[in-house]
Amino acid sequence: MLFRVDPASPRPLGDQIAASVRGAIADGKVAPGERLPPARSLADLLGVNVHTVLRGYQRLRDEGLIELRRGRGAVVVDDTRARGRAELMLRVRELVDQARELGLTEDEVVGLVRRGLA
């Protein structure tokens, strides 16, 4: 799996790491049950703080895409919906980025989504 971070980007590095994993899950490049690199190893590889990697992993855990297991590390959930959830999160990130470019507030974006659900 290829991890990319751009220190010059306004997006936090942890979010960039999460986006790399999310994209790999959505594309099917990472299979359910597959282990992600240990946080310390990935931090060394990318030249970032281990806490930065852990923030990215925690975001993925909160999205239901990975499990963080003591002694086993980060593992992609063994759930048939994980790939679809990852694709949806990619689209959500695109929506949020576009909304920010347009200057929309959080309440306006949430309102648009609610209208879309109706």
N, C-alpha and C positions, 0 to 999 in steps of 0.2 A: 504494500500500500504506500502511496506517495503522499507525504505530508508537505504542505507548503505554507510558509508564513512570510508575510511582507511587513517588516518592521516600519516601513514608511506609510503603511495603510492606517487610516483612522480607526479601522475596526480592531478591537482588542485581539491580542495574539491568541488567547484562549478560545475566543470565538472562531478565529481562523482555523485552529486545530480541530475544533468541533465540526466546522464546515467541511474540512477534508475527510473526516471519518463519515459524516452524514452523506456526502457525495459518493463515497466508496460503497456504502451500504445501499444507497438508492440505485447505483449502477450495477449492483450484484458482484462487485469486486471483492467484497468482504461477506463471507457467509455467516449465517446464524451459528452461534457456538464458537466462532473464531475469536481467538485472543488478540487484543491490541498490544502494541509494544508497551513494556513497562514504562511508567511515567518518567522515571529517572533516566532510562536509556534514551527515550524520545527527547527529553529536555536536553541531554548532552548532544544528540544528533542535530537538533534545531538551534542550539545555542541560546536556549531560554531557561528560565527558572523552572524547577520542577513543579512549583505551585501554579504556574501558568498552564502547564499540561494538565494538572489535576483539575483546574477550573474548566478546561475544555471537556474533560472526561465527565465531570459532575454535571455539566450542561446536558450532555448526551444521556446521562443517567436520568436526569429530570425529565427528559423528553421520552423516556421509555425505550431508548435504542440500545443501551448497554447496561450491564450489571457490573458493579464494582464489588469484587469478592476478595476478602482478606486472604492473602496467601496465593490467590489465583490471578489477581489483577483485574483488568477490564476485559469483559467478554461481551460480544454482540449477543443480544437476547435471541433465544431460540423461539421466535414467534413468527408465524407466517405473515403477520402484518407489519413487521419491522421495516421491510423494504418500502412498502407503501407509506408508512409513517415518515420515513426518511425523505422520500420524494415530496411529501406534503410539507415537511419542515423547510426544505429547500425553497419551495414556492412561497411559504410564509416569509422567509428571509428576504426574498425578492420583493414581495409586497411591502414589507417594512422599509426596505431600502428605497423603493420608489416613492413611498409615502413621505419619507424624510426629504427626498429631493424636491418634492412638491410643497414641502412646508406644512404638511398636515400634522395636527396634534394627535396624540394617542387616542383621545376620545373620538376624534373624527374617524380614525382608522377602525376602531372598535365598532363605531356606528355603521360604517360601511359593511363590515363583516356581518354584523347583526342583520342588516337589510338583505344581504346576500343569502343568509340562512332562512329568511322568511319565505 
